[in-house]
Amino acid sequence: MSERAAPFYCPYCGDEDLRPSEQGHGAWECASCNRAFQLKFLGLLARGFQRADSGGDEI
């Protein structure tokens, strides 16, 4: 098993001063804006999934 993935920046203020939170797995604290957030893996997308926003035919 590899190490847990760490976020590179705060999703609220963009600062990089993050520390793991004591709240549990995937929880992080930003020292700059004093916010706490949690990362969660939702799952894998189905194979062959295509976005609905694709325009017409590509040449």
PDB file of N, CA, C and O in Angstrom:
ATOM      1  N   MET A   1       0.837  -1.172   0.000  1.00  0.00           N
ATOM      2  CA  MET A   1       0.000   0.000   0.000  1.00  0.00           C
ATOM      3  C   MET A   1       0.888   1.243   0.000  1.00  0.00           C
ATOM      4  O   MET A   1       1.892   1.285   0.711  1.00  0.00           O
ATOM      5  N   SER A   2       0.537   2.226  -0.769  1.00  0.00           N
ATOM      6  CA  SER A   2       1.330   3.447  -0.837  1.00  0.00           C
ATOM      7  C   SER A   2       0.875   4.437   0.244  1.00  0.00           C
ATOM      8  O   SER A   2      -0.131   4.228   0.922  1.00  0.00           O
ATOM      9  N   GLU A   3       1.641   5.507   0.379  1.00  0.00           N
ATOM     10  CA  GLU A   3       1.274   6.541   1.335  1.00  0.00           C
ATOM     11  C   GLU A   3      -0.015   7.206   0.891  1.00  0.00           C
ATOM     12  O   GLU A   3      -0.377   7.166  -0.285  1.00  0.00           O
ATOM     13  N   ARG A   4      -0.705   7.820   1.846  1.00  0.00           N
ATOM     14  CA  ARG A   4      -1.952   8.501   1.486  1.00  0.00           C
ATOM     15  C   ARG A   4      -1.647   9.723   0.633  1.00  0.00           C
ATOM     16  O   ARG A   4      -0.607  10.362   0.785  1.00  0.00           O
ATOM     17  N   ALA A   5      -2.550  10.027  -0.246  1.00  0.00           N
ATOM     18  CA  ALA A   5      -2.379  11.181  -1.123  1.00  0.00           C
ATOM     19  C   ALA A   5      -2.634  12.459  -0.329  1.00  0.00           C
ATOM     20  O   ALA A   5      -3.561  12.522   0.479  1.00  0.00           O
ATOM     21  N   ALA A   6      -1.829  13.448  -0.559  1.00  0.00           N
ATOM     22  CA  ALA A   6      -1.964  14.719   0.138  1.00  0.00           C
ATOM     23  C   ALA A   6      -2.369  15.803  -0.857  1.00  0.00           C
ATOM     24  O   ALA A   6      -1.852  15.838  -1.973  1.00  0.00           O
ATOM     25  N   PRO A   7      -3.283  16.682  -0.470  1.00  0.00           N
ATOM     26  CA  PRO A   7      -3.634  17.795  -1.359  1.00  0.00           C
ATOM     27  C   PRO A   7      -2.458  18.773  -1.450  1.00  0.00           C
ATOM     28  O   PRO A   7      -1.682  18.909  -0.504  1.00  0.00           O
ATOM     29  N   PHE A   8      -2.337  19.439  -2.574  1.00  0.00           N
ATOM     30  CA  PHE A   8      -1.247  20.388  -2.779  1.00  0.00           C
ATOM     31  C   PHE A   8      -1.601  21.787  -2.301  1.00  0.00           C
ATOM     32  O   PHE A   8      -0.712  22.574  -1.976  1.00  0.00           O
ATOM     33  N   TYR A   9      -2.891  22.107  -2.255  1.00  0.00           N
ATOM     34  CA  TYR A   9      -3.321  23.437  -1.837  1.00  0.00           C
ATOM     35  C   TYR A   9      -4.725  23.374  -1.240  1.00  0.00           C
ATOM     36  O   TYR A   9      -5.470  22.422  -1.473  1.00  0.00           O
ATOM     37  N   CYS A  10      -5.069  24.387  -0.480  1.00  0.00           N
ATOM     38  CA  CYS A  10      -6.389  24.490   0.144  1.00  0.00           C
ATOM     39  C   CYS A  10      -7.435  24.789  -0.934  1.00  0.00           C
ATOM     40  O   CYS A  10      -7.224  25.688  -1.748  1.00  0.00           O
ATOM     41  N   PRO A  11      -8.554  24.061  -0.961  1.00  0.00           N
ATOM     42  CA  PRO A  11      -9.583  24.334  -1.969  1.00  0.00           C
ATOM     43  C   PRO A  11     -10.337  25.647  -1.724  1.00  0.00           C
ATOM     44  O   PRO A  11     -11.095  26.085  -2.590  1.00  0.00           O
ATOM     45  N   TYR A  12     -10.148  26.270  -0.581  1.00  0.00           N
ATOM     46  CA  TYR A  12     -10.846  27.517  -0.255  1.00  0.00           C
ATOM     47  C   TYR A  12     -10.003  28.759  -0.525  1.00  0.00           C
ATOM     48  O   TYR A  12     -10.473  29.707  -1.154  1.00  0.00           O
ATOM     49  N   CYS A  13      -8.747  28.755  -0.047  1.00  0.00           N
ATOM     50  CA  CYS A  13      -7.924  29.956  -0.213  1.00  0.00           C
ATOM     51  C   CYS A  13      -6.743  29.755  -1.155  1.00  0.00           C
ATOM     52  O   CYS A  13      -6.128  30.732  -1.582  1.00  0.00           O
ATOM     53  N   GLY A  14      -6.414  28.510  -1.488  1.00  0.00           N
ATOM     54  CA  GLY A  14      -5.319  28.234  -2.412  1.00  0.00           C
ATOM     55  C   GLY A  14      -3.946  28.177  -1.768  1.00  0.00           C
ATOM     56  O   GLY A  14      -2.958  27.937  -2.463  1.00  0.00           O
ATOM     57  N   ASP A  15      -3.852  28.391  -0.464  1.00  0.00           N
ATOM     58  CA  ASP A  15      -2.564  28.358   0.215  1.00  0.00           C
ATOM     59  C   ASP A  15      -2.057  26.921   0.332  1.00  0.00           C
ATOM     60  O   ASP A  15      -2.841  25.975   0.255  1.00  0.00           O
ATOM     61  N   GLU A  16      -0.765  26.763   0.515  1.00  0.00           N
ATOM     62  CA  GLU A  16      -0.152  25.438   0.569  1.00  0.00           C
ATOM     63  C   GLU A  16       0.233  25.010   1.990  1.00  0.00           C
ATOM     64  O   GLU A  16       0.877  23.975   2.161  1.00  0.00           O
ATOM     65  N   ASP A  17      -0.147  25.781   3.004  1.00  0.00           N
ATOM     66  CA  ASP A  17       0.206  25.473   4.390  1.00  0.00           C
ATOM     67  C   ASP A  17      -0.849  24.544   4.997  1.00  0.00           C
ATOM     68  O   ASP A  17      -1.683  24.975   5.793  1.00  0.00           O
ATOM     69  N   LEU A  18      -0.802  23.259   4.608  1.00  0.00           N
ATOM     70  CA  LEU A  18      -1.788  22.276   5.053  1.00  0.00           C
ATOM     71  C   LEU A  18      -1.145  21.276   6.003  1.00  0.00           C
ATOM     72  O   LEU A  18       0.038  20.954   5.890  1.00  0.00           O
ATOM     73  N   ARG A  19      -1.952  20.797   6.937  1.00  0.00           N
ATOM     74  CA  ARG A  19      -1.510  19.787   7.891  1.00  0.00           C
ATOM     75  C   ARG A  19      -2.615  18.753   8.054  1.00  0.00           C
ATOM     76  O   ARG A  19      -3.794  19.100   7.996  1.00  0.00           O
ATOM     77  N   PRO A  20      -2.252  17.486   8.257  1.00  0.00           N
ATOM     78  CA  PRO A  20      -3.281  16.471   8.516  1.00  0.00           C
ATOM     79  C   PRO A  20      -4.060  16.818   9.783  1.00  0.00           C
ATOM     80  O   PRO A  20      -3.483  17.278  10.768  1.00  0.00           O
ATOM     81  N   SER A  21      -5.349  16.598   9.753  1.00  0.00           N
ATOM     82  CA  SER A  21      -6.214  16.887  10.897  1.00  0.00           C
ATOM     83  C   SER A  21      -6.327  15.673  11.797  1.00  0.00           C
ATOM     84  O   SER A  21      -6.138  14.542  11.350  1.00  0.00           O
ATOM     85  N   GLU A  22      -6.628  15.900  13.043  1.00  0.00           N
ATOM     86  CA  GLU A  22      -6.836  14.811  13.994  1.00  0.00           C
ATOM     87  C   GLU A  22      -8.226  14.200  13.851  1.00  0.00           C
ATOM     88  O   GLU A  22      -8.530  13.215  14.525  1.00  0.00           O
ATOM     89  N   GLN A  23      -9.077  14.758  12.992  1.00  0.00           N
ATOM     90  CA  GLN A  23     -10.453  14.303  12.829  1.00  0.00           C
ATOM     91  C   GLN A  23     -10.560  12.933  12.170  1.00  0.00           C
ATOM     92  O   GLN A  23     -11.587  12.267  12.303  1.00  0.00           O
ATOM     93  N   GLY A  24      -9.535  12.508  11.475  1.00  0.00           N
ATOM     94  CA  GLY A  24      -9.588  11.194  10.857  1.00  0.00           C
ATOM     95  C   GLY A  24      -8.953  11.151   9.492  1.00  0.00           C
ATOM     96  O   GLY A  24      -8.332  12.115   9.043  1.00  0.00           O
ATOM     97  N   HIS A  25      -9.117  10.008   8.831  1.00  0.00           N
ATOM     98  CA  HIS A  25      -8.514   9.765   7.525  1.00  0.00           C
ATOM     99  C   HIS A  25      -9.039  10.736   6.473  1.00  0.00           C
ATOM    100  O   HIS A  25     -10.251  10.888   6.325  1.00  0.00           O
ATOM    101  N   GLY A  26      -8.160  11.381   5.758  1.00  0.00           N
ATOM    102  CA  GLY A  26      -8.543  12.286   4.680  1.00  0.00           C
ATOM    103  C   GLY A  26      -8.896  13.685   5.131  1.00  0.00           C
ATOM    104  O   GLY A  26      -9.302  14.502   4.305  1.00  0.00           O
ATOM    105  N   ALA A  27      -8.758  13.995   6.413  1.00  0.00           N
ATOM    106  CA  ALA A  27      -9.089  15.323   6.920  1.00  0.00           C
ATOM    107  C   ALA A  27      -7.825  16.179   6.978  1.00  0.00           C
ATOM    108  O   ALA A  27      -6.766  15.719   7.403  1.00  0.00           O
ATOM    109  N   TRP A  28      -7.955  17.422   6.548  1.00  0.00           N
ATOM    110  CA  TRP A  28      -6.823  18.352   6.491  1.00  0.00           C
ATOM    111  C   TRP A  28      -7.219  19.695   7.081  1.00  0.00           C
ATOM    112  O   TRP A  28      -8.392  20.066   7.071  1.00  0.00           O
ATOM    113  N   GLU A  29      -6.226  20.427   7.598  1.00  0.00           N
ATOM    114  CA  GLU A  29      -6.441  21.766   8.137  1.00  0.00           C
ATOM    115  C   GLU A  29      -5.542  22.746   7.409  1.00  0.00           C
ATOM    116  O   GLU A  29      -4.371  22.463   7.155  1.00  0.00           O
ATOM    117  N   CYS A  30      -6.101  23.905   7.074  1.00  0.00           N
ATOM    118  CA  CYS A  30      -5.332  24.965   6.422  1.00  0.00           C
ATOM    119  C   CYS A  30      -4.972  26.001   7.484  1.00  0.00           C
ATOM    120  O   CYS A  30      -5.855  26.582   8.116  1.00  0.00           O
ATOM    121  N   ALA A  31      -3.672  26.233   7.680  1.00  0.00           N
ATOM    122  CA  ALA A  31      -3.215  27.199   8.675  1.00  0.00           C
ATOM    123  C   ALA A  31      -3.439  28.635   8.206  1.00  0.00           C
ATOM    124  O   ALA A  31      -3.474  29.549   9.031  1.00  0.00           O
ATOM    125  N   SER A  32      -3.590  28.850   6.913  1.00  0.00           N
ATOM    126  CA  SER A  32      -3.751  30.189   6.374  1.00  0.00           C
ATOM    127  C   SER A  32      -5.166  30.736   6.585  1.00  0.00           C
ATOM    128  O   SER A  32      -5.329  31.846   7.092  1.00  0.00           O
ATOM    129  N   CYS A  33      -6.189  29.968   6.201  1.00  0.00           N
ATOM    130  CA  CYS A  33      -7.569  30.456   6.320  1.00  0.00           C
ATOM    131  C   CYS A  33      -8.322  29.823   7.497  1.00  0.00           C
ATOM    132  O   CYS A  33      -9.493  30.127   7.727  1.00  0.00           O
ATOM    133  N   ASN A  34      -7.643  28.941   8.239  1.00  0.00           N
ATOM    134  CA  ASN A  34      -8.204  28.319   9.441  1.00  0.00           C
ATOM    135  C   ASN A  34      -9.443  27.476   9.137  1.00  0.00           C
ATOM    136  O   ASN A  34     -10.375  27.427   9.939  1.00  0.00           O
ATOM    137  N   ARG A  35      -9.451  26.818   7.989  1.00  0.00           N
ATOM    138  CA  ARG A  35     -10.552  25.931   7.620  1.00  0.00           C
ATOM    139  C   ARG A  35     -10.086  24.486   7.649  1.00  0.00           C
ATOM    140  O   ARG A  35      -8.903  24.195   7.477  1.00  0.00           O
ATOM    141  N   ALA A  36     -11.029  23.592   7.868  1.00  0.00           N
ATOM    142  CA  ALA A  36     -10.755  22.162   7.823  1.00  0.00           C
ATOM    143  C   ALA A  36     -11.612  21.566   6.715  1.00  0.00           C
ATOM    144  O   ALA A  36     -12.745  21.996   6.502  1.00  0.00           O
ATOM    145  N   PHE A  37     -11.072  20.580   6.011  1.00  0.00           N
ATOM    146  CA  PHE A  37     -11.818  19.922   4.939  1.00  0.00           C
ATOM    147  C   PHE A  37     -11.413  18.468   4.885  1.00  0.00           C
ATOM    148  O   PHE A  37     -10.403  18.072   5.467  1.00  0.00           O
ATOM    149  N   GLN A  38     -12.203  17.671   4.183  1.00  0.00           N
ATOM    150  CA  GLN A  38     -11.941  16.241   4.094  1.00  0.00           C
ATOM    151  C   GLN A  38     -11.965  15.798   2.643  1.00  0.00           C
ATOM    152  O   GLN A  38     -12.825  16.222   1.870  1.00  0.00           O
ATOM    153  N   LEU A  39     -11.022  14.944   2.275  1.00  0.00           N
ATOM    154  CA  LEU A  39     -10.967  14.355   0.942  1.00  0.00           C
ATOM    155  C   LEU A  39     -11.579  12.969   1.008  1.00  0.00           C
ATOM    156  O   LEU A  39     -11.374  12.235   1.975  1.00  0.00           O
ATOM    157  N   LYS A  40     -12.331  12.612  -0.025  1.00  0.00           N
ATOM    158  CA  LYS A  40     -12.990  11.311  -0.028  1.00  0.00           C
ATOM    159  C   LYS A  40     -12.975  10.738  -1.439  1.00  0.00           C
ATOM    160  O   LYS A  40     -13.339  11.416  -2.401  1.00  0.00           O
ATOM    161  N   PHE A  41     -12.554   9.498  -1.550  1.00  0.00           N
ATOM    162  CA  PHE A  41     -12.567   8.797  -2.832  1.00  0.00           C
ATOM    163  C   PHE A  41     -13.975   8.276  -3.065  1.00  0.00           C
ATOM    164  O   PHE A  41     -14.508   7.544  -2.231  1.00  0.00           O
ATOM    165  N   LEU A  42     -14.582   8.639  -4.180  1.00  0.00           N
ATOM    166  CA  LEU A  42     -15.957   8.233  -4.464  1.00  0.00           C
ATOM    167  C   LEU A  42     -16.048   6.936  -5.246  1.00  0.00           C
ATOM    168  O   LEU A  42     -17.025   6.202  -5.097  1.00  0.00           O
ATOM    169  N   GLY A  43     -15.061   6.632  -6.076  1.00  0.00           N
ATOM    170  CA  GLY A  43     -15.087   5.410  -6.859  1.00  0.00           C
ATOM    171  C   GLY A  43     -14.550   5.649  -8.254  1.00  0.00           C
ATOM    172  O   GLY A  43     -14.147   6.760  -8.600  1.00  0.00           O
ATOM    173  N   LEU A  44     -14.550   4.602  -9.044  1.00  0.00           N
ATOM    174  CA  LEU A  44     -14.071   4.678 -10.420  1.00  0.00           C
ATOM    175  C   LEU A  44     -15.235   4.929 -11.366  1.00  0.00           C
ATOM    176  O   LEU A  44     -16.356   4.479 -11.129  1.00  0.00           O
ATOM    177  N   LEU A  45     -14.952   5.649 -12.433  1.00  0.00           N
ATOM    178  CA  LEU A  45     -15.967   5.871 -13.456  1.00  0.00           C
ATOM    179  C   LEU A  45     -16.087   4.636 -14.330  1.00  0.00           C
ATOM    180  O   LEU A  45     -15.132   3.873 -14.475  1.00  0.00           O
ATOM    181  N   ALA A  46     -17.247   4.443 -14.904  1.00  0.00           N
ATOM    182  CA  ALA A  46     -17.471   3.295 -15.773  1.00  0.00           C
ATOM    183  C   ALA A  46     -16.580   3.401 -17.012  1.00  0.00           C
ATOM    184  O   ALA A  46     -16.375   4.492 -17.544  1.00  0.00           O
ATOM    185  N   ARG A  47     -16.065   2.288 -17.457  1.00  0.00           N
ATOM    186  CA  ARG A  47     -15.204   2.278 -18.643  1.00  0.00           C
ATOM    187  C   ARG A  47     -16.019   2.680 -19.871  1.00  0.00           C
ATOM    188  O   ARG A  47     -17.156   2.241 -20.046  1.00  0.00           O
ATOM    189  N   GLY A  48     -15.433   3.506 -20.704  1.00  0.00           N
ATOM    190  CA  GLY A  48     -16.117   3.950 -21.909  1.00  0.00           C
ATOM    191  C   GLY A  48     -17.047   5.126 -21.677  1.00  0.00           C
ATOM    192  O   GLY A  48     -17.783   5.517 -22.583  1.00  0.00           O
ATOM    193  N   PHE A  49     -17.028   5.697 -20.481  1.00  0.00           N
ATOM    194  CA  PHE A  49     -17.879   6.842 -20.164  1.00  0.00           C
ATOM    195  C   PHE A  49     -17.470   8.024 -21.020  1.00  0.00           C
ATOM    196  O   PHE A  49     -16.283   8.328 -21.131  1.00  0.00           O
ATOM    197  N   GLN A  50     -18.443   8.695 -21.628  1.00  0.00           N
ATOM    198  CA  GLN A  50     -18.165   9.879 -22.446  1.00  0.00           C
ATOM    199  C   GLN A  50     -18.935  11.047 -21.877  1.00  0.00           C
ATOM    200  O   GLN A  50     -20.075  10.900 -21.435  1.00  0.00           O
ATOM    201  N   ARG A  51     -18.314  12.196 -21.891  1.00  0.00           N
ATOM    202  CA  ARG A  51     -18.966  13.398 -21.389  1.00  0.00           C
ATOM    203  C   ARG A  51     -20.088  13.831 -22.334  1.00  0.00           C
ATOM    204  O   ARG A  51     -19.997  13.673 -23.551  1.00  0.00           O
ATOM    205  N   ALA A  52     -21.137  14.375 -21.742  1.00  0.00           N
ATOM    206  CA  ALA A  52     -22.275  14.836 -22.528  1.00  0.00           C
ATOM    207  C   ALA A  52     -21.989  16.158 -23.214  1.00  0.00           C
ATOM    208  O   ALA A  52     -22.727  16.549 -24.118  1.00  0.00           O
ATOM    209  N   ASP A  53     -20.914  16.871 -22.801  1.00  0.00           N
ATOM    210  CA  ASP A  53     -20.623  18.182 -23.356  1.00  0.00           C
ATOM    211  C   ASP A  53     -19.844  18.134 -24.662  1.00  0.00           C
ATOM    212  O   ASP A  53     -19.476  19.187 -25.184  1.00  0.00           O
ATOM    213  N   SER A  54     -19.579  16.942 -25.213  1.00  0.00           N
ATOM    214  CA  SER A  54     -18.824  16.883 -26.470  1.00  0.00           C
ATOM    215  C   SER A  54     -19.700  17.410 -27.605  1.00  0.00           C
ATOM    216  O   SER A  54     -20.853  17.010 -27.763  1.00  0.00           O
ATOM    217  N   GLY A  55     -19.123  18.315 -28.386  1.00  0.00           N
ATOM    218  CA  GLY A  55     -19.836  18.988 -29.474  1.00  0.00           C
ATOM    219  C   GLY A  55     -20.256  18.043 -30.577  1.00  0.00           C
ATOM    220  O   GLY A  55     -20.808  16.989 -30.258  1.00  0.00           O
ATOM    221  N   GLY A  56     -20.055  18.313 -31.763  1.00  0.00           N
ATOM    222  CA  GLY A  56     -20.426  17.436 -32.873  1.00  0.00           C
ATOM    223  C   GLY A  56     -19.317  16.476 -33.222  1.00  0.00           C
ATOM    224  O   GLY A  56     -18.502  16.109 -32.376  1.00  0.00           O
ATOM    225  N   ASP A  57     -19.292  16.076 -34.468  1.00  0.00           N
ATOM    226  CA  ASP A  57     -18.255  15.173 -34.936  1.00  0.00           C
ATOM    227  C   ASP A  57     -16.944  15.916 -35.081  1.00  0.00           C
ATOM    228  O   ASP A  57     -16.914  17.067 -35.515  1.00  0.00           O
ATOM    229  N   GLU A  58     -15.864  15.252 -34.715  1.00  0.00           N
ATOM    230  CA  GLU A  58     -14.548  15.874 -34.870  1.00  0.00           C
ATOM    231  C   GLU A  58     -13.946  15.418 -36.184  1.00  0.00           C
ATOM    232  O   GLU A  58     -14.137  14.275 -36.600  1.00  0.00           O
ATOM    233  N   ILE A  59     -13.218  16.315 -36.839  1.00  0.00           N
ATOM    234  CA  ILE A  59     -12.594  15.987 -38.116  1.00  0.00           C
ATOM    235  C   ILE A  59     -11.138  15.725 -37.913  1.00  0.00           C
ATOM    236  O   ILE A  59     -10.425  15.430 -38.872  1.00  0.00           O
TER     237      ILE A  59
END
